[in-house]
Amino acid sequence: MIAPAYHSKKLFILFSGLFILSLLAAAWLEAYYLIVIPFAAVFFIAGWQHINAVFFLLLFTLPFSTELQITPSLGTDFPDELLMLFTAGLFLCYCLYSPKALPFNIIGHPLIILLLSSFSWSIIAALFSTHHTISLKFLLAKSWYIAAFVLAPLIVFRERKNIRTAFFLLAGSLVAVAIIAIIRHYKYDFSFAGINDALQPFFRNHVNYSAMLVCFIPVFFAFYTLSKSKTNKYVCLAVITILLIALFLSYARGAWLALITGTISYWLIKKRWMLAVYIAAIISVIVSLFWIKSKDRYLQYAHDYRTTIFHENFREHLRATYEFKDVSTAERFYRWIAGVRMIKDDPLTGLGPATFYNNYKPYAIPAFKTWVSNNPEHSTVHNYFLLVTIEQGIPGLLFFLLLAGAMFGYVQWLYYRLNDPFYKMITIIAGVVLSMILTVNFLSDLIETDKIGSLFFLCLSLVVIADINTRKYRSYPSLDIQRIP
């Protein structure tokens, strides 16, 4: 009993001294933020002793987090982005403390190498950026996204019980948000015009919300398939029903399309056709782009500025979509055309990560302008593939396409290699969710957001873990929190 008491006394003296020094430094320098230092130290030690819990807390907060504008030029997602930074720092320190935590057979995995290569190219593109400060902020945020949602899972997910715990927490919090949103939406008579207000403050708009919703339908399908209890199966069916209702009431066309894409992808993976269809889709898009650009054919699709409006009735909204009279569709054409014209200025390194908004307006064509083209939200091109090409050049796009294609290839290969039902299901669901994410990002750019970017990186880490954990010979230890002092 003496040693623990003595240890506690030393810690008390240490933190008391740190607090006093921080207080004096803050008063002397008039830098009052220095008072945070002792509290940050306590928080770090508590996290160090419960390292898995920090990661689980991060996942739980994702659906509940909200956008917080600190200054006109600085915003964050609260509290999940702070937890991302903390998780990234904590796990990096753990890797330094225990280098064997991530041995070469994990770091040297082809998917990890492709991810790091893609990020390395982002750094090169940032060096040639038109706005270096903005690109630097992008790189910093991307680094702790990767550390929190790839590095941390590669350690935590070595034990399958941690995979279950993580996704029950994340899925559970999303279902809670969905129920809250449905109840709030009732006050707006479940109208199309009221959906965005019903989602505040958790989601900026129905696009982000629906994209996260649709990605968790296959997750609960996996829970249903793997569960041996009838009660658990009924619960999963009830939750899937809630998610489908919430998805329908989100009125998001991209997410509805993603649900269809995900269903088809499940069948394609089982048939071993997924990678071939992915390559064929890329070729088809490239051919279509060249066709519509040649002879300026795209000018034939210019809309009438006077009739392109926002429709509060969803039926009119759908009708306006296929008639090219919907403002969101028309605005996409406005930005897509500007984006394609931007590529030719710097096809190698692009204009710099996160700089689309600062550069695109001189490239836009007035014939496609809409009444929302002043873009007060500073939103981007609404197509992630095009966005990467604009900001990081053609090599940036190739790295991303190679990474996604390699993930599909591994999913397809692992599904037939694995005998373990748990990892077999984890693998195919990761492939289905990836196809859904790529679908919604064809009409949006959500990979760099906390809600969807996190799922993309989690899919990647799960595929790597499924591969490593099921190899005949494993050369790394499980993470044992009890061994961390």
C-alpha positions as CSV (number, residue, x, y, z in Angstrom):
1,M,0.0,0.0,0.0
2,I,3.0,2.3,0.6
3,A,4.2,2.3,-3.0
4,P,0.9,3.4,-4.7
5,A,0.4,6.1,-2.1
6,Y,3.9,7.4,-2.6
7,H,3.4,7.3,-6.3
8,S,0.2,9.2,-6.0
9,K,1.9,11.8,-3.8
10,K,4.6,12.3,-6.4
11,L,2.1,12.8,-9.1
12,F,0.1,15.3,-7.0
13,I,3.3,17.3,-6.3
14,L,4.3,17.1,-10.0
15,F,1.0,18.4,-11.3
16,S,0.6,21.0,-8.5
17,G,4.0,22.4,-9.5
18,L,3.1,22.3,-13.2
19,F,-0.1,24.2,-12.5
20,I,1.7,26.9,-10.4
21,L,4.4,27.3,-13.1
22,S,1.8,27.5,-15.9
23,L,-0.2,30.1,-13.9
24,L,2.8,32.2,-13.2
25,A,3.9,32.0,-16.9
26,A,0.4,32.9,-18.1
27,A,0.3,36.0,-15.8
28,W,3.9,37.1,-16.6
29,L,3.5,36.7,-20.4
30,E,-0.2,37.6,-20.4
31,A,-0.7,34.4,-22.4
32,Y,-3.6,32.9,-20.5
33,Y,-3.9,29.9,-22.7
34,L,-0.8,28.5,-20.9
35,I,-3.1,27.5,-18.0
36,V,-4.4,24.7,-20.2
37,I,-1.0,22.9,-20.0
38,P,-1.5,21.0,-16.7
39,F,-5.0,20.0,-17.6
40,A,-3.7,18.7,-21.0
41,A,-1.1,16.7,-19.2
42,V,-3.7,15.1,-16.9
43,F,-5.9,14.4,-19.9
44,F,-2.9,12.8,-21.7
45,I,-2.0,10.5,-18.8
46,A,-5.6,9.5,-18.4
47,G,-5.8,8.7,-22.1
48,W,-2.5,6.8,-22.0
49,Q,-3.9,4.5,-19.3
50,H,-7.1,4.0,-21.3
51,I,-5.9,4.2,-24.8
52,N,-8.7,2.1,-26.4
53,A,-11.4,4.1,-24.7
54,V,-10.1,7.3,-26.3
55,F,-10.5,5.8,-29.8
56,F,-14.0,4.5,-28.9
57,L,-15.0,7.9,-27.6
58,L,-13.9,9.5,-30.9
59,L,-16.0,7.1,-32.9
60,F,-19.0,7.6,-30.6
61,T,-18.9,11.4,-31.1
62,L,-18.7,11.4,-34.9
63,P,-22.4,11.6,-35.6
64,F,-23.0,14.1,-32.8
65,S,-20.2,16.5,-33.7
66,T,-21.0,19.9,-35.1
67,E,-19.2,22.5,-37.1
68,L,-17.8,25.3,-35.0
69,Q,-16.4,28.5,-36.5
70,I,-13.8,29.9,-34.1
71,T,-12.6,32.8,-36.3
72,P,-13.7,33.9,-39.8
73,S,-10.8,31.9,-41.2
74,L,-10.6,29.0,-38.7
75,G,-13.3,26.4,-38.1
76,T,-13.3,22.9,-36.6
77,D,-15.6,20.0,-36.1
78,F,-16.4,19.8,-32.3
79,P,-15.6,17.7,-30.4
80,D,-14.5,15.0,-32.8
81,E,-11.7,16.9,-34.5
82,L,-10.1,17.7,-31.1
83,L,-10.4,14.0,-30.2
84,M,-8.9,13.1,-33.6
85,L,-5.9,15.2,-32.8
86,F,-5.6,13.8,-29.3
87,T,-6.1,10.2,-30.6
88,A,-3.4,10.8,-33.3
89,G,-0.9,12.1,-30.8
90,L,-1.6,9.4,-28.3
91,F,-1.2,6.6,-30.7
92,L,1.9,8.1,-32.3
93,C,3.5,8.3,-28.8
94,Y,2.4,4.7,-28.2
95,C,4.2,3.6,-31.4
96,L,7.3,5.5,-30.3
97,Y,7.1,3.8,-26.9
98,S,6.5,0.4,-28.4
99,P,7.9,0.2,-32.0
100,K,6.8,-3.4,-32.4
101,A,3.2,-2.1,-32.2
102,L,3.3,-1.5,-36.0
103,P,5.8,-3.9,-37.5
104,F,6.9,-3.9,-41.2
105,N,4.2,-6.4,-42.3
106,I,1.6,-3.8,-41.4
107,I,3.4,-0.6,-42.5
108,G,4.6,-2.4,-45.6
109,H,1.1,-3.5,-46.6
110,P,0.4,-2.4,-50.2
111,L,-2.7,-0.5,-49.2
112,I,-0.8,1.5,-46.5
113,I,2.0,2.2,-49.0
114,L,-0.5,3.5,-51.5
115,L,-2.2,5.6,-48.9
116,L,1.1,7.1,-47.8
117,S,2.1,7.6,-51.4
118,S,-1.1,9.5,-52.1
119,F,-0.5,11.7,-49.0
120,S,3.1,12.3,-50.0
121,W,1.9,13.6,-53.4
122,S,-0.5,15.9,-51.5
123,I,2.6,17.4,-49.8
124,I,4.3,17.9,-53.1
125,A,1.2,19.5,-54.5
126,A,1.1,21.8,-51.5
127,L,4.6,23.0,-52.2
128,F,3.4,24.4,-55.5
129,S,0.1,25.7,-54.1
130,T,-1.4,29.0,-55.1
131,H,-2.3,29.5,-51.3
132,H,0.3,27.8,-49.2
133,T,-1.3,28.6,-45.8
134,I,-4.6,27.0,-46.8
135,S,-2.8,23.9,-48.2
136,L,-0.8,23.6,-45.0
137,K,-4.0,23.6,-42.9
138,F,-5.3,20.8,-45.2
139,L,-2.2,18.7,-44.8
140,L,-2.2,19.0,-41.0
141,A,-5.9,18.0,-40.9
142,K,-5.3,15.1,-43.3
143,S,-2.4,13.9,-41.2
144,W,-4.4,13.5,-38.0
145,Y,-7.3,12.0,-40.0
146,I,-5.0,9.3,-41.2
147,A,-3.4,8.8,-37.8
148,A,-6.7,8.6,-36.0
149,F,-8.6,6.4,-38.5
150,V,-5.8,4.3,-39.9
151,L,-3.0,4.2,-37.4
152,A,-5.2,3.8,-34.3
153,P,-7.5,1.1,-35.8
154,L,-4.5,-0.9,-37.1
155,I,-3.6,-1.3,-33.4
156,V,-7.0,-1.4,-31.7
157,F,-8.7,-3.7,-34.3
158,R,-6.3,-6.6,-33.9
159,E,-8.8,-8.1,-31.5
160,R,-12.2,-8.7,-33.1
161,K,-14.0,-7.8,-29.9
162,N,-12.7,-4.3,-30.3
163,I,-14.1,-4.2,-33.9
164,R,-17.5,-5.1,-32.5
165,T,-17.3,-2.5,-29.7
166,A,-16.1,0.2,-32.0
167,F,-18.9,-0.2,-34.6
168,F,-21.7,-0.8,-32.0
169,L,-20.7,2.6,-30.5
170,L,-20.5,4.4,-33.8
171,A,-23.6,2.8,-35.2
172,G,-25.5,3.3,-32.0
173,S,-24.8,7.0,-31.9
174,L,-25.8,7.4,-35.5
175,V,-29.1,5.6,-34.9
176,A,-29.7,8.0,-32.0
177,V,-29.1,11.0,-34.2
178,A,-31.4,9.5,-36.9
179,I,-34.2,9.1,-34.4
180,I,-33.7,12.6,-33.1
181,A,-33.8,13.9,-36.7
182,I,-37.0,12.0,-37.5
183,I,-38.7,13.4,-34.4
184,R,-37.6,16.9,-35.3
185,H,-38.5,16.5,-38.9
186,Y,-42.1,15.6,-37.8
187,K,-42.5,19.3,-36.8
188,Y,-41.8,20.2,-40.4
189,D,-44.4,17.7,-41.6
190,F,-41.5,15.6,-43.0
191,S,-41.1,18.1,-45.8
192,F,-38.2,18.4,-48.2
193,A,-37.7,22.0,-47.3
194,G,-37.5,21.2,-43.5
195,I,-34.9,18.4,-43.6
196,N,-31.8,20.6,-43.2
197,D,-33.3,22.4,-40.2
198,A,-34.2,19.1,-38.6
199,L,-30.6,18.0,-38.8
200,Q,-29.0,20.9,-36.9
201,P,-26.6,21.1,-35.2
202,F,-25.2,17.6,-36.0
203,F,-25.1,17.8,-39.8
204,R,-24.6,20.7,-42.2
205,N,-27.1,19.4,-44.6
206,H,-29.0,16.3,-45.8
207,V,-26.2,15.2,-48.1
208,N,-23.7,14.5,-45.3
209,Y,-26.4,13.0,-43.2
210,S,-27.8,10.7,-45.9
211,A,-24.3,9.6,-46.9
212,M,-23.5,8.5,-43.4
213,L,-26.9,6.8,-43.0
214,V,-26.6,4.7,-46.2
215,C,-23.1,3.5,-45.2
216,F,-24.5,1.9,-42.0
217,I,-27.3,-0.1,-43.6
218,P,-24.8,-2.8,-44.8
219,V,-23.1,-2.7,-41.3
220,F,-26.3,-3.7,-39.6
221,F,-26.9,-6.3,-42.3
222,A,-23.5,-7.8,-41.3
223,F,-24.6,-7.7,-37.6
224,Y,-27.8,-9.5,-38.6
225,T,-26.0,-12.1,-40.6
226,L,-23.4,-12.9,-38.0
227,S,-25.8,-12.9,-35.0
228,K,-27.0,-16.2,-33.7
229,S,-29.6,-14.8,-31.4
230,K,-33.1,-14.3,-32.7
231,T,-33.5,-11.2,-30.4
232,N,-30.4,-9.6,-31.9
233,K,-31.6,-10.4,-35.4
234,Y,-35.0,-8.7,-34.7
235,V,-33.1,-5.7,-33.2
236,C,-31.0,-5.4,-36.4
237,L,-34.1,-5.6,-38.6
238,A,-35.7,-2.9,-36.6
239,V,-32.6,-0.6,-36.8
240,I,-32.3,-1.3,-40.6
241,T,-36.0,-0.3,-40.9
242,I,-35.3,3.0,-39.0
243,L,-32.3,3.7,-41.1
244,L,-34.2,3.1,-44.4
245,I,-37.0,5.4,-43.2
246,A,-34.5,8.1,-42.2
247,L,-32.8,7.6,-45.6
248,F,-36.0,8.1,-47.5
249,L,-36.9,11.2,-45.5
250,S,-33.4,12.6,-46.1
251,Y,-34.5,13.3,-49.7
252,A,-30.9,12.8,-51.0
253,R,-30.8,11.4,-54.5
254,G,-27.1,10.6,-54.2
255,A,-27.5,8.4,-51.1
256,W,-30.5,6.6,-52.7
257,L,-28.3,5.9,-55.7
258,A,-25.5,4.7,-53.3
259,L,-27.9,2.2,-51.8
260,I,-28.5,0.7,-55.2
261,T,-24.8,0.8,-56.0
262,G,-24.0,-0.9,-52.7
263,T,-26.5,-3.7,-53.4
264,I,-25.0,-4.3,-56.8
265,S,-21.4,-4.2,-55.4
266,Y,-22.3,-6.9,-52.9
267,W,-23.3,-9.2,-55.8
268,L,-20.2,-8.1,-57.9
269,I,-17.8,-8.9,-55.1
270,K,-19.3,-12.4,-54.7
271,K,-19.0,-12.9,-58.5
272,R,-15.4,-11.6,-58.5
273,W,-16.4,-8.9,-61.0
274,M,-16.0,-5.8,-58.7
275,L,-12.5,-4.8,-59.8
276,A,-13.3,-5.2,-63.5
277,V,-16.5,-3.2,-63.2
278,Y,-14.6,-0.4,-61.3
279,I,-12.0,-0.2,-64.2
280,A,-14.8,-0.2,-66.8
281,A,-16.6,2.6,-64.9
282,I,-13.4,4.7,-64.9
283,I,-12.9,4.2,-68.7
284,S,-16.5,5.0,-69.4
285,V,-16.3,8.3,-67.4
286,I,-13.1,9.3,-69.3
287,V,-14.6,8.6,-72.7
288,S,-17.8,10.5,-71.7
289,L,-15.8,13.5,-70.6
290,F,-13.8,13.6,-73.9
291,W,-17.1,13.2,-75.9
292,I,-19.0,16.0,-74.1
293,K,-16.0,18.3,-74.2
294,S,-15.3,17.9,-77.9
295,K,-16.9,20.4,-80.2
296,D,-18.2,22.2,-77.0
297,R,-21.1,19.8,-76.7
298,Y,-21.6,20.8,-73.1
299,L,-22.9,24.2,-74.2
300,Q,-26.0,22.4,-75.4
301,Y,-26.9,21.7,-71.8
302,A,-26.9,25.3,-70.6
303,H,-29.9,26.0,-68.5
304,D,-32.3,29.0,-68.4
305,Y,-31.3,31.2,-65.5
306,R,-34.9,32.3,-64.9
307,T,-36.3,28.8,-64.6
308,T,-33.5,27.2,-62.5
309,I,-34.8,27.5,-58.9
310,F,-34.9,25.6,-55.7
311,H,-38.1,23.5,-55.3
312,E,-39.5,23.0,-51.8
313,N,-41.7,20.2,-53.1
314,F,-39.7,17.0,-53.6
315,R,-41.6,15.8,-56.6
316,E,-41.0,19.1,-58.4
317,H,-37.3,18.8,-57.3
318,L,-37.0,15.4,-58.9
319,R,-38.8,16.6,-62.1
320,A,-36.5,19.6,-62.2
321,T,-33.5,17.4,-61.9
322,Y,-34.0,15.4,-65.1
323,E,-35.2,18.6,-66.9
324,F,-31.9,20.3,-65.8
325,K,-34.0,23.0,-64.0
326,D,-33.0,22.1,-60.5
327,V,-30.6,24.7,-59.0
328,S,-28.3,22.2,-57.3
329,T,-27.9,20.2,-60.5
330,A,-27.3,23.3,-62.6
331,E,-24.8,24.7,-60.1
332,R,-22.9,21.4,-60.3
333,F,-22.6,21.9,-64.0
334,Y,-21.4,25.4,-63.5
335,R,-18.6,24.3,-61.1
336,W,-17.7,21.1,-63.0
337,I,-17.1,23.0,-66.2
338,A,-15.0,25.6,-64.3
339,G,-13.1,22.7,-62.7
340,V,-12.3,21.0,-66.0
341,R,-11.0,24.3,-67.4
342,M,-8.8,24.7,-64.3
343,I,-7.0,21.4,-64.9
344,K,-5.2,22.6,-68.0
345,D,-3.4,25.4,-66.1
346,D,-1.4,22.9,-64.0
347,P,-2.2,19.3,-64.8
348,L,0.9,18.0,-62.9
349,T,0.7,19.4,-59.3
350,G,-2.7,21.2,-59.5
351,L,-3.5,24.5,-57.9
352,G,-2.9,23.2,-54.3
353,P,-4.9,21.2,-51.8
354,A,-8.1,23.0,-50.5
355,T,-7.7,26.0,-52.9
356,F,-10.6,25.3,-55.3
357,Y,-12.8,28.1,-53.9
358,N,-10.0,30.7,-54.1
359,N,-9.4,30.0,-57.8
360,Y,-12.5,28.7,-59.6
361,K,-14.6,31.8,-60.4
362,P,-12.4,33.2,-63.3
363,Y,-12.8,29.8,-65.0
364,A,-16.6,29.6,-64.8
365,I,-18.8,30.1,-67.9
366,P,-21.6,32.7,-67.4
367,A,-24.0,30.6,-69.5
368,F,-24.2,28.0,-66.6
369,K,-24.4,30.6,-63.8
370,T,-27.2,30.1,-61.2
371,W,-28.6,32.4,-58.5
372,V,-26.5,30.5,-55.9
373,S,-23.2,30.9,-57.8
374,N,-22.0,33.6,-55.3
375,N,-21.3,30.5,-53.1
376,P,-21.5,32.1,-49.6
377,E,-20.8,28.7,-48.0
378,H,-17.4,28.4,-49.8
379,S,-18.3,24.9,-50.9
380,T,-16.3,23.2,-53.6
381,V,-16.8,21.5,-57.0
382,H,-19.2,18.7,-55.8
383,N,-17.2,15.9,-57.3
384,Y,-14.3,14.5,-55.3
385,F,-12.5,13.0,-58.3
386,L,-12.5,16.3,-60.1
387,L,-11.6,18.1,-57.0
388,V,-8.5,16.0,-56.5
389,T,-7.4,16.5,-60.1
390,I,-7.9,20.3,-59.8
391,E,-6.0,20.6,-56.5
392,Q,-3.4,17.9,-56.8
393,G,-3.1,17.3,-60.5
394,I,-3.6,14.2,-62.6
395,P,-1.0,12.2,-60.5
396,G,-3.1,13.0,-57.4
397,L,-6.2,11.5,-59.1
398,L,-4.3,8.5,-60.2
399,F,-3.0,7.8,-56.7
400,F,-6.6,8.0,-55.3
401,L,-8.0,5.8,-58.1
402,L,-5.2,3.3,-57.5
403,L,-5.9,3.2,-53.8
404,A,-9.6,2.7,-54.3
405,G,-9.0,0.0,-57.0
406,A,-6.5,-1.8,-54.8
407,M,-9.0,-1.8,-51.9
408,F,-11.6,-3.4,-54.2
409,G,-9.0,-5.8,-55.4
410,Y,-8.1,-6.9,-51.9
411,V,-11.8,-7.1,-50.9
412,Q,-12.5,-9.4,-53.8
413,W,-9.4,-11.5,-53.2
414,L,-9.8,-11.8,-49.4
415,Y,-13.5,-12.7,-49.7
416,Y,-12.5,-15.9,-51.4
417,R,-9.4,-16.5,-49.4
418,L,-10.9,-16.2,-46.0
419,N,-12.6,-19.0,-44.1
420,D,-13.3,-17.1,-41.0
421,P,-17.0,-15.9,-41.2
422,F,-16.4,-12.8,-39.2
423,Y,-13.5,-11.4,-41.3
424,K,-15.2,-12.6,-44.4
425,M,-18.2,-10.5,-43.7
426,I,-16.1,-7.5,-42.5
427,T,-14.2,-7.6,-45.8
428,I,-17.2,-7.6,-48.1
429,I,-19.1,-5.0,-46.1
430,A,-15.9,-2.8,-46.3
431,G,-16.1,-3.2,-50.1
432,V,-19.8,-2.3,-50.2
433,V,-19.4,0.8,-48.0
434,L,-16.4,1.9,-50.2
435,S,-18.6,1.6,-53.3
436,M,-21.3,3.7,-51.6
437,I,-18.7,6.3,-50.5
438,L,-17.3,6.6,-54.0
439,T,-20.9,6.9,-55.4
440,V,-21.9,9.8,-53.1
441,N,-18.5,11.5,-53.8
442,F,-19.2,11.5,-57.5
443,L,-21.9,14.1,-56.7
444,S,-20.2,15.6,-53.6
445,D,-16.7,15.9,-52.1
446,L,-16.9,14.3,-48.6
447,I,-13.7,12.4,-48.3
448,E,-12.1,15.3,-46.4
449,T,-15.1,15.6,-44.0
450,D,-15.2,14.0,-40.5
451,K,-18.5,12.1,-41.1
452,I,-17.5,10.3,-44.4
453,G,-13.7,10.6,-44.5
454,S,-13.5,8.7,-41.3
455,L,-15.6,5.8,-42.8
456,F,-13.3,5.7,-45.9
457,F,-10.2,5.4,-43.8
458,L,-11.8,2.9,-41.4
459,C,-12.7,0.7,-44.4
460,L,-9.1,0.7,-45.5
461,S,-7.8,-0.2,-42.0
462,L,-10.4,-3.0,-41.8
463,V,-9.3,-4.5,-45.1
464,V,-5.6,-4.4,-43.9
465,I,-6.5,-6.0,-40.5
466,A,-8.6,-8.7,-42.2
467,D,-5.7,-9.6,-44.3
468,I,-3.0,-9.5,-41.6
469,N,-5.1,-11.1,-38.9
470,T,-6.0,-14.1,-41.1
471,R,-2.6,-14.9,-42.4
472,K,-1.2,-18.3,-41.3
473,Y,1.8,-16.7,-39.5
474,R,1.4,-13.5,-37.5
475,S,4.4,-11.7,-36.3
476,Y,3.0,-8.9,-34.1
477,P,1.6,-8.9,-30.5
478,S,-2.0,-7.9,-29.6
479,L,-2.4,-4.5,-28.0
480,D,-2.4,-5.1,-24.2
481,I,-3.4,-2.0,-22.4
482,Q,-2.4,-3.5,-19.1
483,R,1.3,-3.5,-20.2
484,I,1.3,0.3,-20.7
485,P,2.5,2.1,-17.6
